[in-house]
Amino acid sequence: MDHNREESFRCEMISSNNNGFFISFEGVETSGKTTQADLLVSWLQVRGHRVVQTREPGGTSLGEAIRSLLLDMSDEQEMSHRAETLLFAAARAQLVQTMIRPALAAGHVVVCDRYVDSSVAYQSFGLGVPLSAVWDINKFSTEDLMPDLTFVLGRGADLKSSERRPPTDRIEAREERYYRRVRNGYLSLARRFPERIVVVDTLGGVRRTAGIIRRMVAARLKDRQSGS
Ligand code: TYD
């Protein structure tokens, strides 16, 4: 299937969270997203925001159990691409229902390390699971909830990670060609959803990247307060 056809994104989802603000971080391994998510959470808390921080897959006890199924298995043959897609979506369904939606309804800022865009990049662009199926499964698992703002982090225009470290799990063990497709997936998503997704080049270092992210978040929270 041709993943570059922009029309394949026809199954887009709408953000529909009520009072809160939902931010996700995306990127390949060692892109620095977890460090940046932590820094943003501290910064928001110092400013008096109530923040819920979580990660995918995981964040709930069911999600953590699914996480070990997904990442700890050493043999690629033991998990089909469809099974992998559904397991990520199952962990996500639990997280959305028990943690993300209640936090948003209570007016919190939710900061999530990975969300639906990871499934589009890794399972659809990376593995070749049809894009429309990945959207449909995730529309169902999240009941159409998408972030208000997503940061895709990476080094340079092609979102390279700073290094390929020795693989620590089944997905990290995939070859470089796979990761090239994943990075292309993120870039296609960013082109398709420019209002939601901001690609941040991390080459300037941790502090500079954190500054860019803070300015963006501050502006969006301000817009939200003023109702625009
Ligand atoms: P993790 O240890 O959290 O890695 P990272 O620090 O890179 O986020 O492992 C999560 C792995 O699962 C990571 O390789 C990306 C992959 N993943 C998917 O393939 N699809 C998904 O929908 C999600 C949420 C993660």
Boltz pocket constraint, residues with backbone or C-beta under 6 A from the ligand:
constraints:
  - pocket:
      binder: B
      contacts: [[A, 27], [A, 28], [A, 29], [A, 30], [A, 34], [A, 56], [A, 57], [A, 71], [A, 88], [A, 113], [A, 114], [A, 115], [A, 116], [A, 118], [A, 119], [A, 120], [A, 122], [A, 123], [A, 171], [A, 172]]
      max_distance: 6.0
